[in-house]
Amino acid sequence: MTQSVYNFQLPSNASSQLDFTAFITTLNFFHPLNTEEADYLLKIAKPVSFKKGELLLKSGEICNHLYFIKKGIVRGYVKEGKKDITTWITAENEMVTSISGLGNSNVSEENMQSVENCSAWAITNRDLEDLYSKFPVFNIVARKLLQKYYKDAEGRAFIARLSKAETKYLYFLKNHGHLANRVPLKYIASFLGITLETLSRVRKKISSAI
């Protein structure tokens, strides 16, 4: 079984600022940050890396970090007996954490696993709370982020209610098309709630119709 290991690295200030640009750009989309706010975020965020298949979080653990994915793909999944059920999939310039661990320190029911070799920025929950206190603007950013990810959750619930496999996959392509050729089909099939064989037939049908 893979273990959750945090490989912290200490980059030079110049290179870290350059590497941090995507993170700041993403947050600026929700609400503009000034130099002081961005510099403080750079101060508390730590670079981490995960190998393909490595766990960022194991079910039953408390997630003490918020991650911004610089490169790679991460998925959430739960176990039902021997069955592995993918609950979400995300990639670069997105943030991942366990909501149950934010603020109330409840254990997570989900596992978080790197689908590819991943690099990310990690912020501890404690530093996140300090960030909210020192810079109120981050409370606005957090609210807008929660709105975005609640919308994403609605999308996953919508997929679950669809009855036709082809409709499910077309919805996935419309909203997550950038992941279609990077994520193993078994994870996509699990995410859509269909069998791998059914997904293969649907993909073949769609390809032949193009």
Secondary structure, DSSP 8 states (H G I E B T S, - for coil): ------------HHHHHHHTHHHHHHHHHHS---HHHHHHHHHH-EEEEE-TT-EEE-TTS---EEEEEEES-EEEEEEETTEEEEEEEE-TT-EE--GGGTTT----SSEEEESS-EEEEEEEHHHHHHHHHH-THHHHHHHHHHHHHHHHHHHHHHHHH---HHHHHHHHHHHHGGGTTTS-HHHHHHHHTS-HHHHHHHHHHHHHH-
